[in-house]
Amino acid sequence: MGFFGSAITILQTLVVAIGAGLGVWGVINLMEGYGNDNPRELLTGMISSNLDRMFTDVNQKTSEIAGQVGQTPQGWNGSIFSMIEGLSNSVIMPIAGIIITFVLCYELISMLTERNNMHDIDTWMFFKYFVKMWIAVYLVSNTFTITMAVFDVGQSVVNSAAGLVSGDTSIDISSAITDLSATLESMEIGELVILALETLIVSFCMKIMSVLITVILYVRMIEIYLYTSVAPIPFATMSNREWGQIGTNYFRGLFALAFQAFLMMVCVAIYAVLVAGIQFSDNLSSSLFGVMAYTVILCFSLFKTGSLSKSIFNAH
């Protein structure tokens, strides 16, 4: 096993060395191929192109966040919602019916035995039991209506807050290029080569983070669909004191998922304030990595909104 690990390490080193050599060879060939042209114009165009692609991806993804989190499960994808509702009604609802029957029978037996083994029976007890039974059946029968009402409340909060916490999350590259051109003209060829490589790396990282933002948004919606698909089961336990904590915790989880959208809106608003102060004329490298750092912070913050929302509502 030690020899095998050593061989893998050597192979990785060789791959890195070959890749670095090919990269240097490619850059040299590229410069030689444009030998008759102005290399400064070539590098400047490469840097501008990388910046344009980089900010286009970031602007597109951040602008989609508000629209995505402000949608209800019905509005986000009606086909998935219909499928989840059908599965819940046809598969989960019969199981919930068995559970609610057991819970109500257990509730009746407990109520009778608590009264001195049925020696102290009062008609008010049965009236209270029938009211509780009606409420339990009503909750299970209207599971999806109640569940979607929670997300309607969350959507209303997001829409109400949109006008207060929203900001311009786009980075205007057209206005930045004017200051950028003057900065690039004062740089040497070697500095431009390094800057071109930096913009290429940052652009690639920004594409990865754009994908991560999409993954975070889609994972949240899929979690909502999965959460609502089994809604009848925890609803069936809410009529009992011992089992009711299952339903109570489920409701906390619903509100946590609904209000996670509001926390995402706040994250986007903070990001908008941060990117509004970006200056490209002072130190271009620092500005580039600053934009990347802000986007990393945005991705991490969006990822943490789920656990933060659950901790606020004490859902687990």
Order of alpha helices (4+ residues) and beta strands (2+ residues): alpha-alpha-alpha-alpha-alpha-alpha-alpha-alpha-alpha-alpha-alpha-alpha
